[in-house]
């Protein structure tokens, strides 16, 4: 779904939602009150300017008595959120039994706070407008539902120390991000490790990557950069990347040591 197609899909979804609301005899403000969202957001969704969250779609469908007409479109809405180069990876990530990520430029999207994500997208060049930034932030946060998926996937991260020192968005945004890492790291199915800058050996010099194991499927690797991406399914290539990740994990601090290190960084802010 290209950018133009994505826009048309959003407009079509919004028109359908508006028709159902008017059929139910509700104003935007009344619908917003019943579903627990702002009237401005309802207006933005109906006009095709904003992506609705899955929970919002469910609530609107229920309140309007749509009988699943809107709810059945959640999958398409979820996929339309993402840039074309990330769409296949997002689809795999959402159904993964295991996800492993090595990051050396920014905090991985699955771990980003709303403020940090906004700062990251705000640095894109060419610059994104506020509407595009809001859409991408919402899409990024929606991916984090993986942490509450059932059955619980195993999710692991190795993050370079320098990433945790970069004050994207300012010191307070970084503080909130580091606190969030400590919080997420307490989940039983999540491991966060830090790769110290002082390490003399680092198997991650070739750059960041992700490894995913879809439920019932074989492990794949994902590479991304400069608005382009590659999903790798070749067994030999994936095996090599997985072996590299194992070495990176061994070179990094343990999850417990990493938590202590992040707490130390917080104390320096």
C-alpha positions in Angstrom: 0.0 0.0 0.0 1.8 3.1 -1.2 1.4 6.6 0.4 -1.5 7.6 -1.9 -3.3 4.3 -1.4 -2.8 4.5 2.3 -4.3 8.0 2.3 -7.3 6.8 0.3 -7.8 3.8 2.6 -7.9 6.1 5.6 -10.4 8.4 4.0 -12.6 5.4 3.1 -12.4 4.1 6.7 -13.2 7.6 8.0 -16.3 8.0 5.7 -17.6 4.6 6.8 -17.2 5.5 10.5 -18.9 8.9 9.9 -21.9 7.2 8.1 -22.3 4.7 11.0 -22.1 7.5 13.5 -24.8 9.6 11.7 -27.0 6.6 11.3 -26.8 6.1 15.1 -27.8 9.7 15.6 -24.7 10.8 17.5 -22.6 13.9 17.1 -18.9 13.6 17.1 -18.8 15.0 20.7 -21.3 12.4 21.9 -19.4 9.5 20.3 -16.2 10.8 21.7 -17.7 10.9 25.2 -19.1 7.3 24.9 -15.8 5.8 23.7 -13.5 7.8 26.0 -11.6 9.7 23.3 -11.4 13.3 22.3 -13.8 14.9 19.8 -10.8 16.2 17.9 -9.5 12.7 17.4 -12.9 11.4 16.2 -12.9 14.3 13.7 -9.4 13.5 12.5 -10.2 9.8 12.0 -13.4 10.6 10.1 -11.6 12.9 7.8 -8.8 10.4 7.2 -6.1 12.4 8.9 -5.3 10.1 11.8 -5.0 6.4 12.3 -7.3 5.0 15.0 -5.9 2.6 17.6 -7.3 -0.9 17.6 -9.0 -0.3 20.9 -10.7 2.8 19.5 -12.0 0.8 16.5 -13.5 -1.8 18.8 -15.2 0.8 21.0 -16.6 2.7 18.0 -17.9 -0.5 16.5 -19.6 -1.5 19.7 -21.1 1.9 20.5 -22.4 2.4 16.9 -23.7 -1.1 16.7 -21.7 -1.7 13.6 -21.7 -5.5 14.0 -18.0 -5.8 13.2 -18.0 -3.7 10.0 -15.3 -1.5 11.5 -13.6 -4.1 13.7 -12.9 -6.4 10.8 -10.8 -3.7 9.2 -8.3 -3.5 12.2 -5.7 -5.6 10.4 -5.7 -3.3 7.3 -5.6 -0.2 9.5 -2.7 -1.6 11.5 -0.7 -2.4 8.3 -1.5 1.0 6.7 0.2 2.7 9.6 3.7 1.8 8.6 6.0 3.0 5.9 6.1 0.6 3.0 9.6 -0.5 3.7 8.6 -1.7 7.2 5.2 -3.2 6.5 6.3 -6.9 6.0 8.5 -6.7 9.1 5.7 -5.3 11.2 3.4 -8.1 10.1 6.0 -10.7 11.2 6.8 -8.9 14.4 3.1 -8.9 15.5 2.9 -12.7 15.4 6.4 -13.5 16.5 7.2 -16.0 19.2 10.6 -14.4 19.6 12.2 -11.1 18.7 15.8 -10.1 19.2 17.1 -6.6 18.3 20.6 -5.1 18.2 20.5 -1.2 18.2 23.4 1.2 17.8 21.8 4.5 16.6 18.6 5.0 18.6 16.5 3.2 21.2 14.6 0.4 19.4 11.0 1.4 18.4 9.5 -1.3 20.6 11.1 0.4 23.6 10.5 4.1 22.8 8.4 6.4 24.8 6.0 8.7 23.0 8.2 11.8 23.6 11.3 10.0 22.4 9.6 8.7 19.3 8.3 12.2 18.5 11.9 13.5 18.9 13.3 10.8 16.6 10.7 11.4 13.8 11.2 15.2 14.3 14.8 14.8 13.2 13.9 13.1 9.8 15.2 14.9 6.8 13.4 15.9 4.6 11.2 17.0 7.6 7.9 15.4 8.3 4.8 17.6 9.0 3.1 17.4 12.4 0.4 15.1 11.0 2.8 12.6 9.6 4.8 12.7 12.9 1.7 12.0 14.9 0.7 9.1 12.6 4.2 7.5 12.8 4.4 7.9 16.6 1.0 6.3 17.0 2.1 3.4 14.7 5.3 2.9 16.7 3.5 2.8 20.0 0.9 0.4 18.7 3.7 -2.1 18.0 4.4 -2.2 21.7 1.3 -4.3 22.2 3.6 -7.2 21.6 4.6 -7.0 25.2 1.1 -8.0 26.4 0.5 -10.6 23.6 -0.6 -14.1 24.6 1.2 -16.4 24.6 4.0 -14.1 25.7 6.8 -13.7 23.1 10.4 -13.7 24.2 11.8 -10.2 23.4 15.5 -9.3 23.8 17.5 -6.2 23.1 21.2 -5.3 23.0 21.6 -1.5 22.9 24.9 0.4 22.5 25.8 2.6 25.5 26.2 5.7 23.2 22.5 5.3 22.4 21.6 5.7 26.0 23.6 8.9 26.3 22.2 10.7 23.2 19.7 13.4 24.5 17.3 13.1 21.7 14.5 15.6 22.6 16.4 17.0 25.5 17.5 15.7 28.9 14.0 15.2 30.3 13.0 13.2 27.3 16.1 11.0 27.8 15.4 10.7 31.5 11.9 9.5 30.7 13.2 7.0 28.2 15.8 5.5 30.5 13.1 5.2 33.2 10.9 3.4 30.7 13.7 1.0 29.8 14.0 0.0 33.5 10.3 -0.5 33.7 10.0 -2.6 30.6 13.1 -4.6 31.6 11.2 -5.9 34.6 8.8 -7.9 32.4 9.4 -11.6 32.6 9.6 -12.1 28.9 11.9 -9.1 28.2 15.7 -8.9 28.5 17.6 -5.6 27.9 21.3 -5.6 27.7 23.8 -2.7 27.2 27.0 -2.9 25.2 29.6 -0.7 26.9 31.5 1.7 24.6 34.7 0.7 26.3 34.5 -2.9 25.0 37.5 -3.7 22.9 35.6 -6.4 21.0 32.2 -5.7 19.4 30.6 -8.2 16.9 28.0 -5.5 16.0 30.3 -3.4 13.9 28.4 -4.2 10.7 25.3 -2.4 12.0 21.9 -2.9 13.6 19.5 -5.8 12.8 16.5 -7.7 14.1 15.8 -11.5 14.3 12.3 -12.8 14.5 10.7 -16.2 14.8 7.1 -16.2 13.7 4.8 -18.6 15.5 5.0 -21.9 13.6 7.6 -20.5 11.2 11.4 -20.3 10.8 13.6 -17.5 12.0 14.2 -14.5 9.7 16.4 -11.5 9.9 15.5 -7.9 9.2 17.9 -5.1 8.1 16.9 -1.4 7.7 18.5 1.9 6.8 18.0 5.0 4.8 14.3 4.3 4.2 15.1 0.8 2.8 14.9 -2.6 4.3 15.5 -6.3 3.6 13.9 -9.4 5.1 16.3 -12.3 5.0 15.0 -15.8 5.0 18.0 -17.7 3.6 18.9 -20.2 6.3 22.7 -19.8 6.0 22.5 -16.0 6.2 20.0 -16.0 9.1 22.1 -18.6 10.9 25.2 -16.3 10.5 23.3 -13.3 11.8 21.9 -15.3 14.7 25.4 -16.5 15.6 26.6 -12.9 15.5 23.8 -11.8 17.9 24.8 -14.6 20.3 28.3 -13.2 20.4 27.0 -9.6 20.8 24.9 -10.8 23.8 28.0 -12.5 25.4 30.0 -9.3 24.9 27.3 -7.0 26.4 26.5 -6.5 30.1 24.0 -9.0 31.6 20.4 -7.8 32.0 21.1 -7.2 35.7 24.3 -5.4 35.1 22.5 -3.4 32.4 19.8 -2.3 34.8 22.4 -1.1 37.2 24.2 0.7 34.4 21.0 2.5 33.2 20.3 3.6 36.8 23.8 5.0 36.9 23.1 7.0 33.7 19.9 8.3 35.2 21.9 9.5 38.2 24.2 11.5 35.9 21.3 13.5 34.3 
